Amino acid sequence: MSVAVFKPTLWSQKIQNALETLTGLRTHCDYEFEKELIKAGNKLKIAGSVAPTIGTYVPGTDINIENVDGNDQELVIDQFKYFARYFDNVDKAQSIPGVLENDSKECARYLHEEGDKYVASILKAGVDDGTIAKSASAITPNKTNVVGAVEEGLVALYEKNVKPTDELYGEFSPKFYSMLRQSLTEVLTNNVELAKKGAVGKYNNVMVCIENLLPTAESVKYNFIRTSKAVAFAGQVDTVKAIEKEKGFGDIVKGLYVFGAKVVRPEQAYAIQESI
């Protein structure tokens, strides 16, 4: 039976590697909680610090004691995406160089897009409920207004104590990017470090990226400038297995990708509204 010699570890590793090397909205997130979350289960409580109240001490008088409740948030793994592929014979597919590798990369690309779409949805929710700041009005990108829109976003972030030296990701639509391109301080040509980060250029401290999965609301598209700490993301390929088709002679290979994301530092993200 062909399923008996299926190599699940090899297949799973191929998919995971592909996910790690692709770029997009998901890759611009904070992954520092991922290992901790996978070990702990499907929910992780993230403890946040609270700014202290600074009092003026008057000698000989009592001081006020402040109760610190903290600012806890939960990162939950609640997204489950899968693929299921039918092969006439898995053994034969594995024996042909490149067949399963190419197919796994294709599956990984679509799984990756689901992660991107989810990050886009929670960023949109943050803008809609007011926790993520946005530009006052939507613009139709042109060469005279995009730089001003980016600068307004940077000012908003700097006013929230994001440092001018912090690395930011600018996630822009193709149209927005095409208008901003002439103002870039660095471009992708022969720039290995930019390529590693999925960026096509740099504007000051902003890594400029082209995104086709930006969220929309009615006639508006949201472009974002944010740090990698604004959104926390965790996920893994949880299951990959092969089963024999119940009614037939072929085999089915299926995989499950589980993940979760949360806007944990909304003050480190800013949305530029673009008319569509």
C-alpha positions in Angstrom: 0.0 0.0 0.0 1.5 3.3 -1.1 0.5 5.2 2.1 2.7 2.9 4.2 5.9 4.4 2.8 4.7 8.0 2.7 7.4 10.4 4.1 5.4 12.9 6.3 8.4 14.5 8.0 10.0 15.4 4.7 6.8 16.8 3.3 6.0 18.8 6.4 9.5 20.4 6.6 9.3 21.5 3.0 6.1 23.3 3.6 7.3 25.0 6.8 10.5 26.2 5.1 8.5 27.7 2.2 6.3 29.6 4.7 9.4 31.0 6.4 11.0 32.3 3.2 8.0 34.1 1.7 7.2 37.7 2.5 4.1 39.7 3.1 1.9 41.3 5.8 2.4 38.2 8.0 6.2 38.4 7.9 6.2 42.0 9.2 4.9 40.9 12.6 6.4 40.0 15.9 7.2 36.3 16.3 8.8 36.4 19.7 5.8 34.6 21.3 5.6 31.8 18.8 7.7 29.2 20.6 6.2 30.0 23.9 2.7 29.7 22.5 3.3 26.4 20.8 4.6 24.9 24.0 1.8 26.4 26.2 -1.2 25.5 24.0 -3.6 27.5 21.9 -3.8 30.6 24.1 -1.1 32.9 25.5 -1.6 35.7 28.0 0.8 38.6 27.2 1.5 40.8 30.2 1.9 44.5 29.4 3.6 47.1 31.6 1.6 50.2 32.9 3.3 53.6 33.2 3.8 54.6 36.8 2.2 57.7 38.4 5.0 60.0 39.5 4.2 61.9 42.7 5.9 64.8 44.5 7.2 63.8 47.9 6.7 66.2 50.8 9.0 65.3 53.7 7.1 64.0 56.7 3.9 63.1 54.8 2.5 59.8 53.5 3.0 58.8 49.9 0.3 57.3 47.7 0.6 53.6 46.8 -0.5 52.8 43.3 -2.2 49.5 42.6 -0.8 47.9 39.4 -3.3 45.6 37.6 -1.2 45.3 34.5 -2.3 45.4 30.9 -2.8 41.8 29.9 -3.7 40.7 26.3 -4.3 37.2 24.9 -2.8 35.8 21.7 -5.1 33.0 20.6 -4.5 30.4 17.9 -7.9 30.3 16.4 -7.3 30.2 12.6 -7.2 26.8 10.9 -6.5 26.5 7.2 -5.8 23.3 5.3 -5.1 21.8 1.9 -6.1 18.3 0.6 -4.5 17.0 -2.6 -5.2 13.9 -4.5 -2.4 11.9 -6.2 -2.9 8.7 -8.3 0.0 7.3 -6.4 2.1 9.1 -3.7 5.0 6.7 -4.0 5.3 7.5 -7.7 5.0 11.2 -7.0 7.8 11.0 -4.4 10.0 9.1 -6.8 9.9 11.9 -9.4 12.3 14.7 -8.5 10.6 18.0 -7.9 6.9 16.9 -8.0 6.1 17.0 -4.3 8.5 19.9 -3.7 6.9 22.1 -6.3 3.4 21.1 -5.1 4.3 21.8 -1.5 5.6 25.3 -2.4 2.3 26.0 -4.2 0.3 24.9 -1.2 2.6 27.0 1.1 2.0 30.1 -1.1 -1.7 29.8 -0.6 -1.4 29.1 3.1 0.8 32.1 3.4 -1.8 34.3 1.7 -4.4 33.2 4.3 -2.0 34.4 7.0 -1.6 37.7 5.2 -5.3 38.1 4.8 -5.9 37.5 8.5 -3.3 40.1 9.5 -4.9 42.5 7.1 -8.3 41.9 8.7 -7.1 42.6 12.2 -5.3 45.7 11.1 -8.5 46.9 9.4 -10.4 46.1 12.6 -7.9 48.2 14.6 -8.4 51.2 12.2 -12.2 50.8 12.3 -12.5 50.8 16.1 -10.1 53.7 16.4 -7.2 51.9 18.2 -5.0 52.4 15.1 -4.6 56.0 13.9 -5.4 56.9 10.3 -5.0 59.8 8.0 -7.7 62.5 8.1 -8.9 61.8 4.6 -8.3 59.5 1.6 -6.0 60.5 -1.2 -5.6 59.5 -4.8 -1.9 58.8 -4.9 0.2 61.1 -7.1 3.7 62.3 -7.1 2.8 65.5 -5.1 0.9 64.0 -2.2 2.4 60.6 -1.3 5.5 61.9 0.4 3.4 64.3 2.5 1.1 61.4 3.5 4.1 59.2 4.6 5.6 62.1 6.5 2.3 62.7 8.3 2.3 59.1 9.3 5.8 59.2 10.6 5.0 62.3 12.6 2.1 60.5 14.2 4.3 57.5 15.1 7.1 59.7 16.4 4.5 61.5 18.6 3.7 58.1 20.1 7.4 57.6 20.9 8.3 55.4 18.0 12.0 56.4 17.5 13.2 57.8 14.2 15.9 55.1 14.3 13.4 52.3 14.6 12.9 50.2 11.5 9.4 50.6 10.1 7.6 48.7 7.4 5.6 50.6 4.8 3.0 48.4 3.3 1.8 50.2 0.2 -0.4 49.4 -2.8 1.2 49.2 -6.2 -0.2 52.6 -7.2 1.0 54.2 -4.0 4.4 52.7 -4.4 4.7 53.8 -8.0 4.1 57.4 -6.9 6.6 57.2 -4.0 9.3 55.4 -6.0 11.2 58.5 -7.1 11.5 59.7 -3.5 13.1 56.5 -2.1 16.4 57.0 -0.4 17.5 53.5 -1.2 16.4 51.1 -4.0 16.4 47.3 -4.3 19.0 47.1 -7.1 21.8 44.9 -5.8 20.7 45.6 -2.2 20.8 42.2 -0.5 19.6 43.4 2.9 16.5 45.0 1.4 15.7 41.8 -0.6 16.0 39.7 2.5 13.2 41.7 4.2 10.9 41.6 1.2 11.4 45.4 0.5 11.7 47.1 -2.8 13.2 50.2 -1.4 13.6 52.4 1.6 12.3 55.9 2.5 14.2 57.2 5.5 13.7 54.5 8.2 10.7 52.9 6.3 11.2 49.6 4.5 9.0 50.1 1.5 7.0 46.9 0.5 4.4 46.4 -2.2 1.2 44.7 -0.9 -1.7 43.3 -2.9 -3.7 42.1 0.1 -4.2 45.4 1.9 -7.7 45.8 3.5 -10.4 47.9 2.0 -13.5 49.5 3.4 -16.1 50.8 0.8 -14.1 53.1 -1.5 -11.0 53.3 0.7 -7.8 51.1 0.9 -5.6 51.2 3.9 -1.9 51.5 3.4 0.2 50.9 6.6 3.3 52.1 8.3 4.2 50.1 11.3 6.9 48.5 13.4 7.2 44.7 13.6 6.0 44.9 17.2 2.6 46.3 16.3 1.1 42.8 15.5 2.0 39.5 17.2 1.8 36.4 15.1 2.2 32.7 15.8 1.6 29.6 13.7 2.8 26.3 12.5 2.0 23.5 10.1 0.3 21.3 12.6 -0.5 18.2 10.6 0.5 16.6 7.3 -0.6 13.1 6.5 -1.5 10.8 3.6 -4.5 8.6 3.5 -5.7 6.1 0.9 -8.7 7.2 -1.0 -11.7 5.2 0.4 -13.3 4.5 -3.0 -10.4 4.2 -5.5 -6.7 3.5 -5.7 -5.1 6.9 -5.3 -3.9 8.7 -2.2 -4.8 12.0 -0.6 -2.2 14.3 1.0 -3.5 16.9 3.4 -2.0 19.5 5.6 -3.3 21.8 8.4 -1.9 25.2 9.2 -2.9 26.8 12.5 -2.2 30.3 13.4 -3.3 33.4 15.3 -2.5 37.1 15.4 -3.3 40.2 17.4 -2.7 43.9 17.3 -0.8 44.3 20.6 0.8 47.7 20.1 -1.7 49.8 18.1 0.3 53.0 18.8 3.1 51.6 16.6 0.9 51.4 13.5 -0.6 54.1 11.2 -3.0 53.8 8.3 -2.9 56.0 5.2 -6.3 56.1 3.4 -6.2 55.7 -0.4 -9.2 56.3 -2.6 -10.1 53.4 -4.8 
